[in-house]
Amino acid sequence: MILIKQQLKTYLLGMFLVLCSTTVFAQKNYYVSASGNDSNNGTSAATPWKTINKVNSQKSKINAGDVINFNKGDVFYGSLDLKGKKGSSGKAIVLKAYGSGNKPILRAAKKINNWTRHNGNIWKTNLAKVNNGRIPSLFLNNQAQQIGREPNISAANGGYRTIKSHAGNNKSISEASSLPYASNRFKGGEITIRTTDDNVKVETVTSHGGTTVNFSLSDPSAGFENNIENNFGYFFQNHVNTLDQNGEWAHDTNAGVLYLYSNSNPNNLNVEIPAGDEALALNNTNYIKIQDLRVEGGLSQTLAISGASNLTITNCNFYNGNNYLSLGFTLSNIKVTNTVFEESNNVAIRWEGINGLTFTNNKVQNIGMRTGMGAPGFIGYTGVRFISKSGSSTNIIEKNTIKDIGYHALNFGGGNLKIRYNNISNYCYTKDDGGGIYSVGNKNGNNSIYNNMVHDSPGAIRGIPAGRGVKTAGIYIDNDSQNQLIYENTVYNIVGWGLMANLSSKNTIKDNTVYNCDNGLVLSTYNNSFGAGGSVAKSTNNTVTNNILFCKKPNQFSARYTNQITDAGFNTFLGDVNSNYYCMPFNGSKQISIRAGRQNTEYNLNEFKSKYPNYEKKGKGAPVTLAATANPNTFIKFVVNTTGVAKSVSLGSTDYVDAKHNNYTGNITVAPYSAIVLLKGKADAGSPVTSQLIDNGMYTIESVTSNQRLLSRALETFNAKMVNPGNYDDQKWIFTHLGDNVYTIKNKANNRFLEVPYAKCENGIQVATYTSAAGKHQQWKVIENGTNVYGLLPNHCQTQGLDRNNGTLNTNAITYTYEKRNGNQKWKIVPTTASLRSSEAVLTVYPNPASELIKVAGVKEGDKLVVRNMNGVVVKEMNATAEEAVIILDNLKTGMYIISIPGTESKQFYKQ
């Protein structure tokens, strides 16, 4: 009996475990195929469902861990609604492809048939209002078509007519002479008006005749959108009388008729219009994965994700958007990789309130390129718009290609964004006063914009007043943006501004390369009310250092600095503007344009230094100059690398020199996401690249407000701490220069390197020491902050600084947002009285410059001599065999080098 009970218990326990496993861990696979049937169970590839509607009807049965498979090569019409569905960590709900062939397509569109000939090549079919208005798009064989317009875009001025004057109520415009059309030929159609640089709006034509066009206002309260500036442009659209090119269309909502200009019978073509608000709705979802799908159409959004969290999108395509390819607010942990967002009338992506976004290796293209088909205001026609929420974790936007965009390519806001390694081109096509990378009114710190390639934007030159010029920038911070870090970017071939800080202060702009822009760098101030509480915002107190500002044409400027409010105090107004390279290679051309008060003045660099001696104490001009009539293509070599792999280039035997006065010949390597601009010729042999602020050697790191020093010892688990001074090795630090004033800093007592643990980039991190210096968080950028006073910035995160934690005595050292005025971040770096070598030994290098060899005096037998190039790479090593060493230079390229005895002093020399 006991045995039977035990067997029964074992059986019941087994059944319980089976039930638990099927209830908790079961995963269902659902299949959808164009060859399926909605009466099937959908749980195998042999019995698939047929339609999106069937999937929607089973929404309540889809649970965490389930997979919905769409057959490759098939097109599924409709809107997939998974709003509110929630997977879980490790058991996401997955949407993916199966089978073979092209990606399956989820298309929110419907076919249009029953065409009859209206007149000539113009066809028509009945179509009532869609969402209480006209259709936003028409697709011919799945390609978006141009709405009918007059004049066509191929006409003069990009198809814009010119506004001579306008009514005070902004409801009519007039030309200088009579319109070349019969009165009211376009009545009931639309007028597209470029009201100013950065706005395009569409209204309904109520009448026109003679020189005047009258129209209604769709939103009479929209002040900015409605205000018209004279001499901008306009055109007519969305009227049957505008149709004269294949694919053009017009939707007359009053008559309920859709017109199409087609060279062939459209009944034999695939003509579609968008249908349904979204193609894929994932609002308020959690743990959803989408992979290998193509999602198209939708009247409002192709992909809707507001309220989503833990969403992963991989290797997908989002196509043929109308208002947004994707719209979402309040988003957490969104990861998008290897995905294409292509073809939208208005915006590709608008995601706001983001937290923990990863957006990597994606393509965004052909967005907002048809004037009059996007939305008015400051967001319409934008590529991507990412706004982080307050207190967001890190958001990474990297290695994306963004091109062919109507307005801003990448618009960001909020804090804690890393925007890096992106390739951005051909933007601000439809409207301008915008940028490849743009932020407005952004005072949030912890943003880093670096190693981006922004290039080849001719600007929105159509429909603007004659002689006005475009307002397009490579990287643009606008209207009281503050505390942004912009460095090591490459901006080139921009008709407008390379780097623009408009009414923006306390930003850091450094180590960028700007080439062939009308104005390489602009700091702009004028009367405004964009500051806090309606105050005046100014471009002041910025840090602008070590930028290459290279002009290709004699009428360009390396920089333009303005304060149109007053000329008083201009010598200190801009901030720390120093050590930049103003490379204007044409004789007679000025490098710098100034507007101080009401006075415009142009200067060469020496004149600028003389007039404003607080700036550019170490700034440099072009290393060589040429005749103003010289063809730049014959003497400038511009090598760009927009990839993630280093690029090798042969210069042959020709001598070249860069803006920093480095000489080159033979082979050079261009680092990933960077460029080099070279001039034929040689620099003056005595021209150093940059001055090394701290010679290699041993120092104490001391407070400027007390006599305490920084130490590291085992007693405090090797944390960095301030203590009273003493002759102890744990208070001594060995500085080794890696190039560009970046150093490793090693504690003499324990041979551990000063570091920011775990490469964190935030306030309040305890600084410590570690046994190696392999990472950038174990390297420190030294910058000047007064006479013999310095700042120490972790090389991985140069928005932070080494900080004495409120200046408390005996405190631990931490990282904190760097501010030059913060006394707790000012340090004295003092040579130790006891040298690592004999104090009477002084390192001497001669001849300098040298061509074949150098002699090094002040060494002793056995000293190790190390030669590094200016990137910190070791190119020669040897041991001294006497008190004077000889080093042969025949295998070194022309340029600057550093010779040192590790742990002691170093000297620079120039190889001719």
Long-range contacts (C-beta under 8 A, 24 or more apart in sequence): 25-65, 26-65, 27-65, 27-66, 27-67, 27-91, 28-62, 28-63, 28-65, 28-66, 28-67, 29-66, 29-67, 29-69, 30-55, 30-58, 30-62, 30-66, 30-67, 30-68, 30-69, 31-69, 31-71, 31-98, 32-68, 32-69, 32-70, 32-71, 32-74, 32-76, 33-70, 33-71, 33-74, 33-99, 34-71, 34-74, 34-75, 34-76, 35-71, 35-74, 36-71, 45-69, 45-98, 45-99, 51-76, 51-77, 51-78, 52-76, 52-77, 52-78, 52-79, 52-80, 52-106, 53-78, 55-80, 56-80, 56-81, 59-85, 62-93, 63-93, 64-88, 64-91, 64-92, 64-93, 64-287, 65-91, 65-92, 65-93, 66-93, 66-94, 67-93, 67-94, 67-95, 67-96, 68-93, 68-94, 68-95, 68-96, 69-96, 69-97, 69-98, 70-95, 70-96, 70-97, 70-98, 70-104, 70-106, 70-293, 71-97, 71-98, 71-99, 71-104, 72-97, 72-98, 72-99, 72-100, 72-101, 72-102, 72-103, 72-104, 73-99, 73-100, 73-101, 73-102, 73-104, 74-104, 74-105, 75-104, 75-105, 75-107, 76-104, 76-105, 76-106, 76-107, 77-107, 77-108, 77-109, 77-110, 78-106, 78-107, 78-108, 78-276, 79-108, 79-275, 79-276, 79-277, 79-278, 79-279, 79-280, 79-281, 79-298, 80-106, 80-279, 80-280, 80-281, 81-278, 81-281, 82-280, 82-281, 82-282, 82-285, 82-288, 83-281, 83-282, 83-283, 83-284, 83-285, 84-283, 84-284, 84-285, 85-282, 85-285, 85-288, 86-285, 86-286, 86-287, 87-286, 87-287, 87-288, 87-289, 87-310, 88-286, 88-287, 89-287, 89-310, 91-287, 92-287, 92-288, 92-289, 92-310, 92-312, 93-285, 93-287, 93-288, 93-289, 94-288, 94-289, 94-290, 94-291, 95-288, 95-289, 95-290, 95-291, 95-293, 96-289, 96-290, 96-291, 96-292, 96-293, 97-291, 97-292, 97-293, 102-294, 103-292, 103-293, 103-294, 103-316, 103-317, 104-293, 104-294, 105-293, 105-294, 105-295, 105-296, 106-279, 106-280, 106-293, 106-294, 106-295, 106-296, 107-279, 107-295, 107-296, 107-297, 108-274, 108-275, 108-276, 108-278, 108-279, 108-296, 108-297, 108-298, 108-299, 108-302, 109-139, 109-272, 109-273, 109-274, 109-275, 109-296, 109-297, 109-320, 110-272, 110-273, 110-275, 111-270, 111-271, 111-272, 112-138, 112-258, 112-271, 112-272, 112-273, 113-267, 113-271, 114-267, 115-260, 115-265, 115-266, 115-267, 115-271, 118-240, 118-259, 121-246, 121-261, 121-262, 121-263, 122-240, 122-243, 122-259, 122-260, 122-261, 123-259, 123-260, 123-261, 123-262, 123-265, 123-266, 124-257, 124-258, 124-259, 124-260, 125-257, 125-258, 125-260, 126-256, 126-257, 126-258, 127-251, 127-256, 127-257, 127-258, 127-273, 128-253, 128-256, 129-253, 129-256, 130-273, 130-299, 131-299, 133-253, 134-238, 134-251, 134-253, 135-251, 135-258, 135-273, 135-274, 136-274, 136-299, 136-322, 136-323, 136-345, 136-373, 137-273, 137-274, 137-320, 137-322, 137-345, 137-373, 138-249, 138-258, 138-260, 138-271, 138-272, 138-273, 139-270, 139-271, 139-272, 139-273, 139-274, 139-320, 140-247, 140-262, 140-269, 140-270, 140-271, 141-269, 141-270, 142-270, 142-272, 142-296, 142-320, 143-247, 144-320, 144-343, 144-345, 144-370, 145-247, 145-248, 145-249, 146-245, 146-247, 146-248, 146-370, 147-237, 147-238, 147-248, 147-249, 147-250, 147-370, 147-372, 147-373, 148-237, 148-238, 148-239, 148-240, 148-242, 148-243, 148-244, 148-248, 148-249, 148-250, 148-259, 148-261, 149-192, 149-235, 149-236, 149-237, 149-242, 149-248, 149-372, 150-181, 150-186, 150-235, 150-236, 150-237, 150-239, 150-241, 150-242, 150-244, 151-235, 152-244, 152-245, 153-371, 157-233, 157-462, 157-463, 158-233, 158-461, 158-462, 158-463, 159-235, 159-462, 160-194, 160-233, 160-234, 160-235, 160-462, 160-463, 161-233, 161-234, 161-235, 162-231, 162-232, 162-233, 163-193, 163-228, 163-229, 163-230, 163-231, 163-232, 163-233, 163-234, 164-211, 164-230, 164-231, 165-230, 166-228, 166-230, 170-217, 170-226, 170-227, 170-228, 171-214, 171-215, 171-216, 171-217, 172-212, 172-213, 172-214, 172-215, 173-212, 173-213, 173-228, 173-234, 174-211, 174-212, 174-213, 175-211, 175-212, 176-211, 177-211, 178-210, 178-211, 179-208, 179-209, 179-210, 179-211, 179-213, 181-208, 183-207, 183-208, 183-209, 183-210, 184-208, 184-209, 185-239, 185-241, 186-236, 186-239, 186-241, 186-242, 188-239, 188-252, 188-254, 189-236, 189-237, 189-238, 189-239, 189-241, 189-242, 189-250, 190-236, 190-237, 190-238, 190-239, 190-372, 191-215, 191-234, 191-235, 191-236, 191-237, 192-234, 192-235, 192-236, 192-237, 192-371, 192-372, 193-228, 193-232, 193-233, 193-234, 194-232, 194-233, 194-234, 194-371, 194-431, 194-463, 194-464, 195-225, 195-226, 195-227, 195-228, 195-229, 195-232, 196-227, 196-228, 196-229, 196-232, 197-431, 197-432, 197-433, 197-460, 197-464, 197-471, 198-378, 198-407, 198-431, 198-432, 198-433, 198-434, 198-471, 199-224, 199-225, 199-376, 199-377, 199-378, 199-431, 200-371, 200-372, 200-374, 200-376, 200-380, 200-381, 200-430, 200-431, 201-225, 201-226, 201-376, 202-237, 202-372, 202-376, 205-236, 205-239, 222-376, 222-377, 224-377, 225-376, 225-377, 229-465, 230-465, 231-465, 231-466, 231-468, 232-463, 232-464, 232-465, 233-462, 233-463, 233-464, 234-463, 235-372, 237-372, 272-297, 274-298, 274-299, 274-320, 274-322, 275-299, 277-301, 277-304, 278-302, 278-303, 278-304, 279-303, 280-304, 282-308, 282-311, 283-307, 283-308, 283-328, 284-308, 285-309, 285-311, 286-310, 287-311, 288-312, 289-313, 289-314, 290-314, 290-316, 291-315, 291-316, 292-316, 293-317, 294-318, 294-319, 295-319, 296-320, 297-321, 297-322, 298-322, 299-323, 300-324, 300-327, 301-325, 301-326, 301-327, 302-326, 302-344, 303-327, 304-328, 305-331, 305-334, 305-351, 306-330, 306-331, 307-331, 308-332, 308-334, 309-333, 309-334, 311-335, 312-336, 313-337, 313-339, 314-338, 314-339, 315-339, 316-340, 317-342, 318-342, 319-343, 320-344, 321-345, 321-346, 321-347, 321-348, 322-346, 323-347, 323-375, 324-348, 324-349, 324-350, 325-349, 325-367, 326-350, 326-351, 327-351, 328-352, 329-353, 330-389, 331-355, 331-357, 332-356, 333-357, 334-358, 334-359, 336-360, 336-362, 337-361, 337-362, 338-362, 339-363, 340-364, 340-365, 341-365, 341-367, 341-384, 342-366, 343-367, 344-368, 345-370, 345-373, 345-374, 346-373, 346-374, 346-375, 346-380, 346-381, 347-374, 347-375, 347-379, 347-380, 347-381, 347-382, 347-383, 347-384, 347-385, 348-382, 348-383, 348-384, 349-383, 349-384, 349-385, 349-386, 350-379, 350-382, 350-384, 350-385, 351-384, 351-385, 351-386, 351-387, 352-385, 352-386, 352-387, 353-387, 353-388, 353-389, 354-386, 354-387, 354-388, 354-389, 354-392, 354-395, 354-414, 355-388, 355-389, 355-392, 355-393, 355-395, 356-392, 356-393, 356-394, 356-395, 357-386, 357-388, 357-395, 357-396, 357-397, 358-395, 358-396, 359-384, 359-386, 359-395, 359-396, 359-397, 359-398, 359-400, 360-396, 360-397, 360-398, 360-399, 360-400, 361-399, 361-400, 362-400, 362-401, 363-400, 363-401, 363-402, 364-400, 364-401, 364-402, 364-403, 364-405, 364-409, 365-401, 365-402, 365-403, 365-404, 365-405, 366-404, 367-404, 367-405, 367-406, 368-405, 368-406, 368-407, 368-429, 368-430, 369-404, 369-405, 369-406, 369-429, 369-430, 370-430, 371-406, 371-430, 371-462, 371-463, 374-406, 374-430, 378-440, 379-411, 380-406, 380-407, 381-405, 381-406, 381-407, 381-430, 381-431, 382-406, 382-407, 382-408, 382-409, 382-411, 383-407, 383-408, 383-409, 383-410, 383-411, 383-427, 384-409, 384-410, 384-411, 385-411, 385-412, 385-413, 386-410, 386-411, 386-412, 386-413, 386-417, 387-412, 387-413, 387-414, 388-413, 388-414, 388-415, 388-416, 388-417, 388-444, 389-414, 390-414, 390-415, 392-416, 394-418, 394-761, 396-420, 397-422, 398-422, 399-644, 402-427, 402-436, 403-427, 404-429, 405-429, 406-430, 406-431, 407-431, 407-432, 407-434, 408-434, 408-435, 408-436, 408-437, 408-438, 409-435, 409-436, 409-437, 409-438, 409-454, 410-436, 410-437, 410-438, 411-438, 411-439, 412-437, 412-438, 412-439, 412-442, 412-447, 413-439, 413-440, 413-441, 413-442, 413-444, 414-442, 414-444, 415-444, 415-445, 415-446, 415-447, 416-444, 416-446, 416-447, 417-446, 417-447, 417-448, 418-447, 418-448, 419-447, 419-448, 419-449, 419-450, 419-452, 420-448, 420-449, 420-450, 420-451, 420-452, 420-673, 421-451, 421-452, 421-644, 421-672, 421-673, 422-452, 422-453, 423-452, 423-453, 423-642, 424-452, 424-453, 424-454, 424-455, 425-454, 425-455, 425-456, 425-457, 426-456, 426-457, 426-458, 427-457, 427-472, 428-457, 428-459, 428-460, 428-470, 428-472, 429-460, 430-460, 431-460, 432-459, 432-460, 432-470, 432-471, 432-472, 432-496, 433-471, 433-472, 434-471, 434-472, 434-473, 434-476, 435-472, 435-473, 435-474, 435-475, 435-476, 435-500, 436-473, 436-474, 436-475, 436-476, 436-491, 436-494, 437-474, 437-475, 437-476, 438-473, 438-475, 438-476, 438-477, 438-478, 439-476, 439-477, 439-478, 439-481, 439-484, 440-477, 440-478, 440-479, 440-481, 441-478, 441-479, 441-480, 441-481, 441-530, 442-477, 442-481, 442-482, 442-484, 443-480, 443-481, 443-482, 443-483, 444-483, 445-483, 445-799, 445-817, 446-761, 446-762, 446-799, 446-817, 447-483, 447-484, 447-485, 447-799, 448-485, 448-487, 448-797, 448-799, 449-475, 449-484, 449-485, 449-486, 449-487, 449-489, 450-485, 450-486, 450-487, 450-488, 450-489, 451-488, 451-489, 451-672, 451-673, 451-674, 452-489, 452-490, 452-673, 453-489, 453-490, 453-640, 453-642, 453-673, 453-675, 454-489, 454-490, 454-491, 454-492, 454-494, 455-490, 455-491, 455-492, 455-493, 455-494, 455-640, 456-492, 456-493, 456-494, 457-493, 457-494, 457-495, 457-496, 458-495, 459-494, 459-495, 459-496, 461-495, 469-496, 469-518, 470-495, 470-496, 471-496, 471-497, 472-496, 472-497, 473-497, 473-498, 473-499, 473-500, 473-522, 474-498, 474-499, 474-500, 474-514, 474-517, 475-499, 475-500, 475-512, 476-500, 476-502, 477-501, 477-502, 477-504, 477-507, 478-502, 478-503, 478-504, 479-503, 479-504, 479-528, 479-530, 479-537, 480-504, 480-505, 480-530, 480-531, 480-532, 480-537, 481-507, 482-506, 482-507, 483-507, 483-799, 483-817, 484-508, 485-798, 485-799, 486-510, 486-512, 487-511, 487-512, 487-798, 488-512, 488-674, 489-513, 490-514, 490-515, 490-640, 490-673, 490-674, 490-675, 491-515, 491-517, 492-516, 492-517, 492-638, 492-640, 492-675, 493-517, 494-518, 497-521, 497-522, 498-549, 499-547, 500-524, 501-539, 501-542, 502-539, 503-528, 503-530, 503-531, 503-537, 503-538, 503-539, 504-537, 504-539, 504-542, 505-537, 505-538, 505-539, 505-540, 505-541, 505-542, 505-575, 506-541, 506-542, 506-575, 507-542, 507-543, 508-542, 508-543, 508-798, 508-799, 509-542, 509-543, 509-544, 509-545, 509-547, 510-543, 510-544, 510-545, 510-546, 510-547, 511-545, 511-546, 511-547, 511-740, 512-547, 512-548, 513-547, 513-548, 513-550, 513-674, 513-675, 513-676, 513-677, 514-547, 514-548, 514-549, 514-550, 515-548, 515-550, 515-552, 515-638, 515-675, 515-677, 516-550, 516-551, 516-552, 516-553, 516-556, 516-638, 517-556, 518-556, 518-557, 519-556, 519-557, 519-559, 519-560, 519-593, 520-547, 520-549, 520-550, 520-551, 520-556, 520-557, 520-558, 520-559, 521-547, 521-549, 521-558, 521-559, 521-560, 521-580, 522-559, 522-560, 522-561, 522-562, 523-559, 523-560, 523-561, 523-562, 523-574, 523-577, 524-560, 524-562, 525-562, 525-563, 525-564, 525-565, 525-573, 526-562, 526-564, 526-565, 527-564, 527-565, 536-565, 538-563, 538-565, 538-573, 539-563, 539-574, 540-573, 540-574, 540-575, 541-575, 542-574, 542-575, 542-576, 542-577, 543-575, 543-576, 543-820, 544-574, 544-575, 544-576, 544-577, 544-578, 544-580, 545-576, 545-577, 545-578, 545-579, 545-580, 546-579, 546-580, 546-581, 546-690, 546-740, 547-580, 547-581, 548-580, 548-581, 548-583, 548-658, 548-659, 548-660, 548-677, 549-580, 549-581, 549-582, 549-583, 549-591, 549-659, 550-581, 550-583, 550-659, 550-677, 551-583, 551-584, 551-585, 551-586, 551-589, 551-591, 552-632, 552-636, 553-586, 553-632, 554-584, 554-586, 554-588, 554-589, 554-628, 555-589, 556-584, 557-584, 557-590, 557-591, 557-592, 557-593, 557-602, 558-582, 558-583, 558-584, 558-591, 558-592, 559-591, 559-592, 559-593, 560-592, 560-593, 560-594, 560-595, 561-592, 561-593, 561-594, 561-595, 562-594, 562-595, 562-596, 563-595, 563-596, 563-597, 564-595, 564-597, 564-598, 565-597, 566-596, 566-597, 567-596, 567-597, 567-598, 567-599, 568-597, 570-594, 570-596, 570-612, 571-612, 571-613, 571-614, 571-615, 572-614, 574-615, 576-820, 577-615, 577-616, 578-615, 578-616, 578-617, 578-618, 578-619, 579-616, 579-617, 579-618, 579-619, 579-690, 580-616, 580-619, 580-620, 581-619, 581-620, 581-621, 581-659, 581-660, 582-616, 582-619, 582-620, 582-621, 582-622, 583-621, 583-622, 583-623, 583-659, 583-677, 583-679, 584-621, 584-622, 585-622, 585-624, 585-625, 585-626, 585-632, 585-635, 585-636, 585-679, 586-625, 586-626, 586-627, 586-628, 586-630, 587-625, 587-626, 587-627, 587-628, 588-628, 589-628, 591-621, 618-690, 618-691, 620-659, 620-660, 620-661, 620-687, 622-659, 622-679, 623-657, 623-658, 623-659, 623-661, 623-679, 623-681, 623-683, 623-684, 623-687, 624-657, 624-679, 624-680, 624-681, 624-682, 624-683, 635-679, 635-680, 635-681, 636-677, 636-678, 636-679, 636-680, 637-677, 637-678, 637-679, 637-680, 638-675, 638-676, 638-677, 638-678, 639-668, 639-670, 639-675, 639-676, 639-677, 639-678, 640-670, 640-675, 641-670, 641-671, 641-672, 641-673, 641-674, 641-675, 642-673, 643-672, 643-673, 644-672, 644-673, 645-672, 646-670, 646-671, 646-672, 647-672, 651-678, 654-680, 655-680, 655-681, 655-682, 655-894, 656-680, 656-681, 657-681, 657-682, 657-683, 660-689, 660-690, 661-687, 661-688, 661-689, 662-689, 662-870, 662-895, 662-896, 663-893, 663-894, 663-895, 663-912, 664-893, 664-894, 664-895, 665-893, 665-894, 666-893, 682-894, 685-849, 685-910, 685-912, 686-849, 686-910, 688-896, 688-908, 688-910, 689-870, 689-895, 689-896, 690-740, 690-741, 690-870, 692-737, 692-741, 692-898, 692-906, 692-908, 693-741, 693-782, 693-783, 693-784, 693-790, 694-735, 694-737, 694-741, 694-743, 694-782, 694-790, 694-829, 695-735, 695-737, 695-905, 695-906, 696-735, 696-736, 696-737, 696-898, 696-900, 696-902, 696-903, 696-904, 696-905, 696-906, 697-734, 697-735, 697-831, 697-835, 697-836, 697-903, 697-904, 697-905, 697-906, 698-732, 698-733, 698-734, 698-735, 698-748, 698-831, 698-832, 698-835, 698-836, 698-903, 698-904, 699-732, 699-733, 699-734, 699-735, 699-829, 699-830, 699-831, 699-832, 700-725, 700-731, 700-732, 700-733, 700-829, 700-830, 700-832, 701-733, 701-745, 701-792, 701-827, 701-828, 701-829, 702-827, 702-828, 702-829, 702-830, 703-804, 703-807, 703-827, 703-828, 704-789, 704-823, 704-826, 704-827, 704-828, 705-804, 705-807, 705-823, 705-824, 705-826, 706-807, 706-809, 708-809, 708-810, 710-813, 711-747, 712-747, 712-749, 712-750, 712-752, 712-754, 712-768, 712-769, 713-749, 713-750, 714-750, 716-812, 717-768, 718-750, 718-752, 718-768, 718-769, 718-770, 719-766, 719-767, 719-768, 719-812, 719-813, 720-754, 720-766, 720-767, 720-768, 720-769, 720-812, 720-813, 721-810, 721-811, 721-812, 721-813, 722-804, 722-809, 722-810, 722-811, 722-812, 722-813, 723-810, 727-834, 732-832, 734-836, 734-903, 735-829, 736-902, 736-903, 737-868, 737-872, 737-898, 737-900, 737-906, 738-779, 738-872, 739-868, 739-869, 739-870, 739-871, 739-872, 740-781, 740-870, 741-781, 741-782, 741-783, 742-779, 742-780, 742-781, 742-782, 742-795, 742-872, 743-779, 743-780, 743-781, 743-782, 744-773, 744-778, 744-779, 744-780, 745-780, 745-792, 746-773, 753-778, 754-778, 754-780, 755-794, 756-794, 756-796, 756-797, 756-800, 756-815, 759-796, 759-797, 760-797, 760-815, 761-794, 761-796, 761-797, 761-799, 761-800, 761-815, 762-800, 762-815, 763-800, 763-814, 763-815, 763-816, 763-817, 764-814, 764-815, 764-816, 765-800, 765-814, 765-815, 766-812, 766-813, 766-814, 767-802, 767-812, 767-813, 767-814, 767-815, 782-829, 785-820, 785-825, 785-826, 786-826, 788-828, 789-826, 789-827, 789-828, 790-826, 790-827, 790-828, 790-829, 791-818, 791-820, 791-825, 791-826, 791-827, 792-825, 792-827, 793-818, 801-825, 802-827, 835-904, 836-903, 836-904, 837-863, 837-901, 837-904, 842-905, 843-899, 843-900, 843-901, 843-904, 843-905, 843-906, 843-907, 844-907, 845-899, 845-907, 845-909, 848-909, 848-910, 849-909, 849-910, 849-911, 849-912, 850-889, 850-909, 850-910, 850-911, 850-912, 851-889, 851-911, 851-912, 852-888, 852-889, 852-890, 853-886, 853-887, 853-888, 853-889, 854-886, 854-887, 854-889, 854-899, 854-909, 855-884, 855-885, 855-886, 855-887, 856-880, 856-884, 856-885, 856-886, 856-887, 856-899, 857-883, 857-884, 858-883, 859-883, 859-884, 859-885, 859-901, 863-901, 864-901, 864-902, 865-899, 865-900, 865-901, 866-899, 866-900, 866-901, 866-902, 867-892, 867-897, 867-898, 867-899, 868-897, 868-898, 868-899, 868-900, 869-895, 869-896, 869-897, 869-898, 870-895, 870-896, 870-897, 870-898
